[in-house]
Amino acid sequence: MNLILFGAPGAGKGTQAQFITKSKSVPSISTGDIFRDEVNSQSELGKKISSIMSRGALVPDNIVLKVVEERLKKDDCKNGFLLDGFPRTLPQAKGLDDILNRLGKKIDKVVSLEVAEEKIIERLSSRRICKKCGNKHNLVTLPPKKEGVCDICGGELFQREDDMPKTIKNRLSVYYVETQPLIEYYKQKNILLSIDGNKSVPEISRDIEAAL
């Protein structure tokens, strides 16, 4: 099953991606994680991406599509995949269609998490990442068992720059202008599944499983 997990920043895509990939036995592909790996490696591409992400802006489509196509060619995507937070714009969606046509694949379903803006701001400002293993926690929806400590490896948790209030507002404004039209795009393809993302994490997971 080839899936897209869609929603605004802070809608809970990362959390639900873990559930879906386990349930469907497919890899989760997050462009954000790939970009951060590039940034940490201090490559030329990483430096360019870092400058863009620090402003809360979107990485240019030509860079995103190149990264995604190379990832989808890997062996672990042969039996399906989950795209987490991609595409983010209509040109990216159409570019993805072109990539999938070349690879002889298609998207089966698009899961759209619908969340109220006040909840998004609350969730994002409460998100914490492990410095050691990259595991994600949320002080509201998935708090660590011990404050400031990763449940997985015991590493220190920190707040990313793009989860700061000022950057959150910028990210949301970009989302509403450029990404919201994707809902209509996939609705017209009859593959959109709208999920109420205001519920608890287990409730959302059950709703996604039922819809799929």
N, C-alpha and C positions, 0 to 999 in steps of 0.2 A: 504494500500500500504506500503510495506516494502522497504525502500530506504537506500542507502549509499551516502553520500556527500563527494566527494574525491577531493584532490588537495594539493599542497604544502603549507607549513606554509605561511600565509598571502595571500592566494588565494581568501579569502572572504567567507570561509565556514560558519563562525559564522553568518555573516550578512544574507547570503542566507538561512541558516537553519531557521532563524526566519520567513522568507517569506514562505518557504515550509511547515513548521509545521502549520502555520495559514491557508494556502491554502488547505492542505490535512487533517487538523485536526488530526495530529499525534504528539506524543511527540518527542522532539529532545534529543538525547543521545550523550553527549560529554564526552569522557573519560578524557579529560583535565579538565573539570569542576568537575568531580567526584574526580579526583586526588587532585585538589586544595582544595576541601572540606576536604579530608583526611589530607592534610598538615595542614590546619587551625585548625583541631581538635587535632593535635599533637599526633595522634595515632602512634603505632609502624609502621604500614604500611605507614602512612603519613610521618614519619621521613625518611623512606627508599626511598619513592618517591621523597621527597624534595631534597635529596642528588643527585639523578639521574637527576632530572629536572634542577637543578642548573648548571649542566654541559652541558645542551642542548642535553642530550642523551635520548634514548627511554626507557620507562619502560619495564622490561622483560615480555615476552609473557604470562607466566603462571599467573602473577598478573593481566595483562590486561584482559585476557580471563575470569578469575574468576569474576572480577568486571562486565564485560559485560553480562555474563550469568545471574548473579543475577538480573541485571537491566531489562533484557528482560523478566524475569519471572513475573514482576509486572503487575498488572491489566491494567494499562494505555497503555500497548503495545499489548493488545489483538487484536485491530483493525488496527494495523500498527505502524511503528516507522521510525525515521530517525536517522541513525548513522552518526554523524558529526566527521569526521577525524579518523574514525576507519573502517576497519583495516589499519595498516600502513606497514605491512610486509606480505610476502607470507605465512609464518607459521601462522600468525594471521588470514589471509583470510581462510585458510584451517581449522583452529580451529573454526572460526565462522561458517563455513559450518557444522561442526560436532555439534555445539551447536544448530543451527537451525534445523538440522535433528532430534535431540532429542526433540525439542519443536514443531515439526511438522510445521515449517515455512520455507520460502525461501525468498531470495532477489529478488525483482521485477526489480528494475533499479538501476544503479550506475551513479550518476551525477558527471562528472569530470570537474572541473574548470581549464582551461588552461590559465596560466598567465606568462608573460615575467618576467625573474628574476629581472630586474631593478625595475619593478613595485612592486614586492614582497618586496624587501628591503625597498622601499619608504613607502609602506603601513604599514609594521610591525613596522618600527621605528616611525611611526606616530600614532600608536594605543595607546589608553588610556583607563583605566579601572576605574570604580567607586569604591572607597574604601568602600562605604556603602552598595550598592545593587548589585555590580558586573556587572552593565550594561556596554556594550562596545561601545566606540566611536572611530572614526578615524579622525585625523585632515585633511586628504586628501579627503576621500570618504564620511564620515559621521561626520562632525565636530559638536561639541556641540553648542547650541545656545549662550551660554555664556562661554567664555574661562575658562577652568579648572573646570567647574561645570557640573555635570551630568544632562541631560535633564529630567530624570525620577524622581529622588529623591532630587536633589540639592547637592548631596555628592561631595567630592573632587575627581578629576580624577588624576590618576598616571600612570607611565610607568612601566610595569612589567620587571623583570630581563631578562626573556626569549624573550623580544622584544628589547633588546639592540643590537647594531650592531655586536659585537663579537659573541654573542650567536646565532643571526640570521644566520650568515655564517655557523656556526657549524650545526645548524638545517637543513639548505638547503643541506649541503654535505651529512648528514645522509639520508635525503629524497631521493636524487638522487640515492644513492647506494641501499637502502633497500625498498623504497616505489614505485619508478617509475615502477618496473616490474609488479605491480598490474594492471596497465593499460592494459597490454597484457593479464593478467589472466582473467579480466572481459570482455575484448573484445572477447576472445575465447568462453565465455559463452553467447555472444550475448545480454548482458544487459547493455553495456556501452554507456552512452550519453555524448559526448564531447561538452563542452560549452565554448565559448570564454569569459574568465574572465577578459579581458583587457578593457571591456566596462564599462559604468556607472552602478551603482547599479540597477536602475530601468530597464535598458536595459537587464542586466543579468537575473533579475527576470522574465522578459517577455519571454526571450529565454528558461529558465528552464520550465516555465509553458507550453509553446508551445511543448517542447520536451516530457514532461510527459503526 
